[in-house]
Amino acid sequence: MRFRTKDLQEFFKNKINWVKVARELTEKAFETIYEDGYLEVDILPNRFSDAGNIYGLAKEISLITGNKIKEEKFKIKEINKKFSDFIKIS
């Protein structure tokens, strides 16, 4: 799979050396090639469920390199309406 490093960088606090990341991923987890701002990662079928998406790969990079992932902060707005305001069962 191809992952754009610009998108992956948004998950990290510090600047990432992608050549080094590609080398470390190849040594420890997946065959990886860094070329023209993209990581080409050969993810095995048994690892596709946890590393086959951009967030999963970012977590893998974080574990291998020691770079922390930014904490995502979500704002949840609660509403004071009942289900009966939206659904009517007859």
Sequence and secondary structure as in RCSB ss.txt:
>XXXX:A:sequence
MRFRTKDLQEFFKNKINWVKVARELTEKAFETIYEDGYLEVDILPNRFSDAGNIYGLAKEISLITGNKIKEEKFK
IKEINKKFSDFIKIS
>XXXX:A:secstr
 EEEHHHHHTTBSS   HHHHHHHHHHHTSEEEEETTEEEEE  GGGHHHHSSHHHHHHHHHHHH   B      
       GGGT    
